[in-house]
Amino acid sequence: MLIDRLISKCVELKNPVCVGLDTSLDYLPEDMQNSCKELTDAAKAITEFNIKIIDRVHSLIPAVKVQIAYYEMYGVDGIKAFLDTINYAKKMGLIVISDVKRNDILSTASCYSSAYLGNVKINGNSFCAFPSDFITVNGYLGTDGISPFITDCKEYDKGIFVLVKTSNPSSFELQDKKLDDGQEVYKKMAGFVNFWGKDLLGKYNYSQIGAVVGATQKSQAKFLRDKYPNLFFLIPGYGAQGATASDLTVCFDESGCGGIVNSSRGILCAYKSEKFKSNSYAAAAEDALIDMQQDIYNALKNDGKEIRG
């Protein structure tokens, strides 16, 4: 199963880190930026940047996360850059998480799922427009907006990460509100996600229906890890958003499994920092990734959760 492959790669590499290719033009070196005159140029430059990053780090990580918003703003050419990036990452053996946060009513959600997880049939031939392994989805429309994704996860061995407790500062405005039964909204959502994924457990007893749980939300993350041992977490918030390695150890089980930690700007823009300053942005990204891996590995070890599977 896909979730088993992801966990096995994390264990093999001793690295539960996902590189976020949330690539904006202004993240690129100045010479690459200055060569761009229009949307087409920007999309090509971003693709080149991503490919060089992937070439440098693919043997060190289990997965990449590609955030579609950073590509949509460059129009049709940006969407091509998104597709080229996920295809190249898959070619290099990486598990691809497309961060698209899709959801809608049943019929529309089915179309979204076909685009990223399932397929669309044309004259007897099947195609997947944006072939992803996992995608992020928003579950706050309820079960009918999630069911098409779950169906495709079962049929095509794919996975989803459902927004549960997000890392943004204002997430408390809704997600921490108490319902009539006294339960916070994010806890209610976690219960739904756990139920939705009960038939998709792998050999490590984690489901392919996972949860987005921010590292910036330590106490909530600890509650969710303890309450729902079968939920695998996609963990944003490390680094640029303020969370430290010691903050996120609560997201992992006693074997150092149970989640994958995303970092985007901290790796993509490492070449701009004094710590990782380099003539090569790809080399700086590799150095930053290794530093992050060691930081998280040591924090887990200090917490008695050394990665061992």
C-alpha positions as CSV (number, residue, x, y, z in Angstrom):
1,M,0.0,0.0,0.0
2,L,1.0,3.6,-0.6
3,I,1.1,4.5,3.0
4,D,3.4,1.6,3.8
5,R,5.8,2.7,1.0
6,L,5.8,6.2,2.5
7,I,6.5,5.0,6.0
8,S,9.1,2.5,4.8
9,K,11.0,5.2,3.0
10,C,10.9,7.5,6.1
11,V,12.3,4.6,8.1
12,E,14.9,3.6,5.5
13,L,16.2,7.1,5.2
14,K,15.8,8.0,8.9
15,N,14.1,11.1,7.5
16,P,10.4,12.0,7.9
17,V,11.0,15.2,5.8
18,C,9.0,16.3,2.8
19,V,10.4,19.1,0.7
20,G,7.8,21.6,-0.2
21,L,8.1,22.9,-3.8
22,D,6.0,25.9,-3.1
23,T,8.1,27.8,-5.6
24,S,7.6,31.5,-6.2
25,L,9.6,33.4,-8.8
26,D,11.0,35.7,-6.1
27,Y,12.5,32.6,-4.4
28,L,14.8,32.2,-7.4
29,P,18.3,33.7,-7.7
30,E,18.3,37.2,-9.1
31,D,19.8,36.2,-12.5
32,M,17.0,33.7,-13.0
33,Q,14.4,36.3,-12.0
34,N,15.9,39.0,-14.2
35,S,15.8,36.8,-17.3
36,C,12.0,36.5,-17.1
37,K,9.8,39.0,-19.0
38,E,6.4,37.3,-19.0
39,L,4.5,34.4,-17.5
40,T,6.0,31.8,-19.8
41,D,9.5,32.7,-18.8
42,A,8.6,32.6,-15.1
43,A,7.1,29.2,-15.4
44,K,10.1,27.8,-17.3
45,A,12.5,29.3,-14.7
46,I,10.5,27.8,-11.8
47,T,10.5,24.4,-13.5
48,E,14.3,24.6,-14.0
49,F,14.8,25.6,-10.4
50,N,12.6,22.7,-9.1
51,I,14.4,20.1,-11.3
52,K,17.8,21.1,-9.9
53,I,16.5,20.9,-6.4
54,I,15.0,17.5,-7.0
55,D,18.2,16.3,-8.6
56,R,20.1,17.3,-5.5
57,V,17.8,16.0,-2.8
58,H,15.8,13.1,-4.2
59,S,18.0,10.4,-2.7
60,L,17.6,11.9,0.8
61,I,13.9,12.3,1.2
62,P,10.7,10.1,0.8
63,A,8.5,12.8,-0.7
64,V,7.8,16.2,-2.1
65,K,4.8,18.4,-1.6
66,V,3.9,20.7,-4.6
67,Q,1.5,23.6,-3.7
68,I,-0.5,24.4,-6.8
69,A,-1.3,28.0,-5.8
70,Y,2.3,28.9,-6.5
71,Y,1.9,27.7,-10.0
72,E,-1.7,28.9,-10.7
73,M,-0.6,32.5,-10.4
74,Y,1.5,32.1,-13.5
75,G,-1.5,31.0,-15.6
76,V,-1.6,28.1,-18.1
77,D,2.2,28.0,-18.2
78,G,2.4,27.8,-14.5
79,I,0.0,24.8,-14.5
80,K,2.4,23.1,-17.0
81,A,5.2,23.8,-14.6
82,F,3.2,22.2,-11.8
83,L,2.6,19.1,-14.0
84,D,6.2,19.0,-15.2
85,T,7.4,19.2,-11.6
86,I,5.2,16.4,-10.2
87,N,6.1,14.2,-13.2
88,Y,9.8,14.7,-12.7
89,A,9.6,14.0,-9.0
90,K,7.8,10.8,-9.7
91,K,10.4,9.9,-12.3
92,M,13.1,10.3,-9.7
93,G,11.3,7.9,-7.3
94,L,9.7,10.4,-5.0
95,I,6.2,10.1,-3.5
96,V,4.2,13.2,-4.6
97,I,1.8,15.1,-2.4
98,S,-0.1,17.6,-4.4
99,D,-1.2,20.4,-2.1
100,V,-4.5,21.4,-3.8
101,K,-7.0,21.5,-0.9
102,R,-9.9,20.4,-3.1
103,N,-13.5,19.8,-2.1
104,D,-17.0,20.6,-3.3
105,I,-20.4,18.9,-3.7
106,L,-20.4,15.3,-4.6
107,S,-20.4,15.7,-8.4
108,T,-17.7,18.4,-8.4
109,A,-15.5,16.6,-5.9
110,S,-15.6,13.6,-8.2
111,C,-14.1,15.7,-10.9
112,Y,-11.4,16.9,-8.7
113,S,-10.6,13.4,-7.6
114,S,-10.4,12.2,-11.2
115,A,-8.0,14.9,-12.0
116,Y,-5.5,14.1,-9.3
117,L,-6.1,10.5,-8.0
118,G,-8.3,8.6,-10.4
119,N,-8.7,9.0,-14.1
120,V,-10.9,10.4,-16.9
121,K,-12.0,8.2,-19.8
122,I,-11.8,9.4,-23.4
123,N,-12.9,7.1,-26.1
124,G,-12.0,4.0,-24.1
125,N,-8.6,5.4,-22.9
126,S,-7.9,6.4,-19.3
127,F,-5.9,9.5,-18.3
128,C,-5.0,11.2,-15.0
129,A,-4.4,14.9,-15.7
130,F,-2.1,15.5,-12.6
131,P,-1.0,12.1,-11.4
132,S,-0.4,12.4,-7.7
133,D,0.1,9.9,-4.9
134,F,-1.5,12.0,-2.1
135,I,-3.5,15.3,-2.2
136,T,-4.7,17.6,0.5
137,V,-8.5,18.1,0.8
138,N,-10.8,20.2,2.8
139,G,-13.3,18.1,4.7
140,Y,-15.5,20.9,6.0
141,L,-18.2,20.2,3.4
142,G,-18.9,16.9,5.0
143,T,-18.9,13.3,3.9
144,D,-20.4,13.7,0.4
145,G,-17.6,16.0,-0.6
146,I,-15.0,13.5,0.6
147,S,-16.5,10.2,-0.6
148,P,-15.2,10.4,-4.2
149,F,-11.7,10.8,-3.0
150,I,-12.0,7.8,-0.7
151,T,-13.4,5.7,-3.5
152,D,-10.4,6.6,-5.7
153,C,-8.0,6.0,-2.9
154,K,-9.3,2.5,-2.6
155,E,-9.4,1.8,-6.3
156,Y,-6.0,3.3,-7.3
157,D,-4.0,2.9,-4.1
158,K,-3.8,6.7,-3.4
159,G,-4.1,8.8,-0.3
160,I,-5.4,12.1,1.0
161,F,-4.6,14.4,3.9
162,V,-7.7,16.1,5.3
163,L,-7.4,19.5,6.9
164,V,-7.9,19.0,10.7
165,K,-5.8,21.4,12.7
166,T,-3.9,23.8,10.5
167,S,-0.7,25.8,11.2
168,N,-1.9,29.3,10.4
169,P,-2.2,31.7,13.3
170,S,-6.0,32.3,13.0
171,S,-6.9,28.6,12.8
172,F,-8.3,28.9,16.3
173,E,-11.1,31.2,15.1
174,L,-13.1,28.3,13.8
175,Q,-11.2,25.0,14.5
176,D,-11.0,25.5,18.2
177,K,-14.7,26.6,18.7
178,K,-16.7,24.2,20.8
179,L,-19.8,22.5,19.4
180,D,-23.0,21.8,21.4
181,D,-21.5,18.6,22.7
182,G,-18.5,20.4,24.1
183,Q,-16.1,19.0,21.5
184,E,-13.9,21.4,19.5
185,V,-14.4,21.5,15.8
186,Y,-11.0,20.1,14.9
187,K,-11.6,17.1,17.2
188,K,-14.9,16.4,15.5
189,M,-13.2,16.6,12.1
190,A,-10.4,14.2,13.3
191,G,-13.1,11.8,14.3
192,F,-14.6,11.9,10.8
193,V,-11.2,11.4,9.2
194,N,-10.4,8.5,11.4
195,F,-13.8,6.9,10.5
196,W,-13.3,7.6,6.7
197,G,-9.9,5.8,6.8
198,K,-10.8,2.7,8.8
199,D,-10.8,0.5,5.7
200,L,-7.5,1.7,4.3
201,L,-5.0,0.6,7.0
202,G,-1.6,-0.6,6.0
203,K,0.9,-3.0,7.7
204,Y,2.1,-0.2,10.0
205,N,-1.6,0.3,11.1
206,Y,-1.7,3.8,9.5
207,S,-4.5,4.8,7.1
208,Q,-4.1,6.3,3.7
209,I,-6.7,8.8,4.8
210,G,-4.5,11.1,6.8
211,A,-4.7,14.5,8.5
212,V,-3.0,17.8,8.2
213,V,-1.9,18.8,11.7
214,G,0.3,21.8,12.2
215,A,3.5,21.6,14.2
216,T,2.6,25.1,15.5
217,Q,-0.4,23.5,17.4
218,K,1.5,21.3,19.9
219,S,-1.1,20.6,22.5
220,Q,-3.8,19.8,19.9
221,A,-1.3,17.6,17.9
222,K,-0.5,15.6,21.1
223,F,-4.2,15.1,21.7
224,L,-4.8,13.9,18.2
225,R,-1.8,11.5,18.2
226,D,-2.9,9.9,21.4
227,K,-6.6,9.8,20.5
228,Y,-6.2,8.5,16.9
229,P,-3.2,6.2,16.6
230,N,-4.1,5.2,13.0
231,L,-4.0,8.8,11.6
232,F,-0.9,9.6,9.6
233,F,-0.1,13.3,9.8
234,L,1.1,15.8,7.2
235,I,2.9,18.3,9.4
236,P,3.4,21.9,8.2
237,G,4.7,24.7,10.3
238,Y,8.4,23.8,10.9
239,G,10.9,26.5,10.3
240,A,9.6,29.7,8.7
241,Q,6.2,29.3,10.4
242,G,7.8,29.1,13.8
243,A,7.7,25.5,15.0
244,T,10.8,23.8,16.2
245,A,11.8,20.1,16.0
246,S,11.0,19.7,19.7
247,D,7.5,21.0,19.1
248,L,6.6,18.4,16.5
249,T,7.8,15.2,18.3
250,V,4.3,14.9,19.8
251,C,3.1,14.1,16.3
252,F,5.0,10.8,16.2
253,D,4.5,7.5,17.8
254,E,7.0,5.6,20.0
255,S,8.7,4.1,16.8
256,G,9.3,7.6,15.3
257,C,6.5,7.0,12.8
258,G,3.2,8.6,12.1
259,G,4.0,11.8,10.2
260,I,5.9,13.6,7.6
261,V,7.2,17.1,8.1
262,N,7.0,19.7,5.4
263,S,9.5,22.5,4.8
264,S,9.4,24.9,1.9
265,R,11.0,28.3,2.2
266,G,13.6,27.0,4.7
267,I,15.0,24.7,2.0
268,L,14.2,26.5,-1.3
269,C,15.6,29.8,0.0
270,A,18.5,28.4,2.0
271,Y,21.0,29.8,-0.4
272,K,20.0,33.3,0.8
273,S,20.9,32.6,4.4
274,E,24.4,33.0,6.0
275,K,24.2,29.5,7.5
276,F,23.8,27.8,4.1
277,K,25.2,30.4,1.8
278,S,26.4,28.9,-1.4
279,N,27.1,29.6,-5.0
280,S,24.6,26.9,-5.8
281,Y,21.0,27.1,-4.6
282,A,20.7,23.4,-5.0
283,A,23.7,22.7,-2.8
284,A,22.4,25.1,-0.2
285,A,19.0,23.3,-0.3
286,E,20.7,20.0,0.3
287,D,22.7,21.3,3.3
288,A,19.5,22.8,4.8
289,L,17.6,19.5,4.3
290,I,20.4,17.5,6.0
291,D,20.4,20.0,8.9
292,M,16.6,19.7,9.2
293,Q,16.7,15.9,9.1
294,Q,19.3,15.8,11.8
295,D,17.4,18.3,13.9
296,I,14.2,16.3,13.7
297,Y,16.0,12.9,14.2
298,N,17.8,14.2,17.3
299,A,14.6,15.7,18.7
300,L,12.8,12.4,18.2
301,K,15.7,10.4,19.7
302,N,15.8,12.8,22.8
303,D,12.0,12.2,23.2
304,G,12.5,8.4,23.1
305,K,11.1,8.1,19.6
306,E,14.1,7.2,17.5
307,I,13.0,6.3,14.0
308,R,12.9,2.5,13.7
309,G,9.6,1.6,12.1
